[in-house]
Amino acid sequence: MTKAVQEVSGLQPKDLRSLWHKWGDPGDVAFEAKSNLRTLVKPSPLLVGDVYGRMLGLTRIKGTQSGRIKGDVVRKLMVQARGEEVRFLVRSLVGNLRVSPSRAG
């Protein structure tokens, strides 16, 4: 999860670590990290059915490249998320799918 937040936000590991020490919650860290991100093209909005389908699909991914594939799905969801959606998306991934937040530091 930390790697996905870092790649989406463009923050350095030390900056992400300081956010972790400040907030302590993976959802709050992701929200803060992504709040300064600006994109050239506005991504399509997240739809409940689409998010549910992709999260359910994460549980079915197996094999040698599963980590990379799951990371790609998580990154795409995070890029599409707007505002508070990032906070709840990350909390759902960490809590329900048991994805490790990998506390930086």
N, C-alpha and C positions, 0 to 999 in steps of 0.2 A: 504494500500500500504506500509506503514511504517513497519508493522508487517511482510509482505512478504519479504521486503528488508532485514530486520533484520534477519529473519530465513535463508534466502539464503546466506547472507554474513557472518553470525556468529558474527556480531558486537554487542556490548553492546548498550543499549539505549543512554547512555551519548556520546558514540562515534558517533552514528548516528545523535544525536542532534548537535554535533560540525560540522559534515559535512553539515547539513542543514544550520547552521549559516554561514558557509564558502561559500557554493554554492547557496543556495536559490531556486534552480530548482530541482524538483523531479527526472528528468532524469539524471542530473549531479550527484546528490547524489547517485543514484543507480549505476551509472557507476563507481564512485569512490569507493563505498562500495564493489562492486563485483570485482574490478580490482586486489585485493590481494587474491582472492579466487583461490585455486588450487584443482583440482579434480583428483581422481585416474583414472577414466575412462572418456574419452572425450565424451560428449553428442552428439547426432545426431544434425546436423545443422538445423536451423529453415528454413522452406520453406514458402513462401508467402501464398500459399493456405491453409496450415495447420494453420498458425497464424490467418489468416482471419476467418477460420472456428471455431477455438477455441474462438476468440473474439466475434464472432456472437453467439456462444453457450452460452457465459457468459450472454448475454441479455435475454436468454430464461430460465435461472435457477431461480426457485421460490421455496418457501417452507421454512420450519423451519431450514433446514441445508444448505440453500443457501449460507450463508456467508462462511462456511467452504469449501464447494465445489468450490466456486469462488476463494477462497484463494489458494486451491490446484492447480487449473488451472493456476493462475498467477505465483505461485512458480515454477511450471514445465516450463512455458515459460521463466522465468528469468534464470533458471538453464541452459536451452538450449541456451540462447542468448550468443553470443560471441562479445567481444569488444564493438563497438559503438551500436550494436543492442540493448543492455540493455537500453541505453539512449533513443532511439526512441520508444522502446516498452513501457517503463514506461510513457513517454510523451503521447503516444497514449492512454494508459489506463486511465490516469488522465484526459486528454483533451476530448477525444471522448466518453468515457463510463461514464464520470463523477464519476470516482472512486476517493475518497478523498485521497489526499497525507498525511493527518493527520500530519501536521507539528509538529515535535517532539520538544516541548519547546515553 
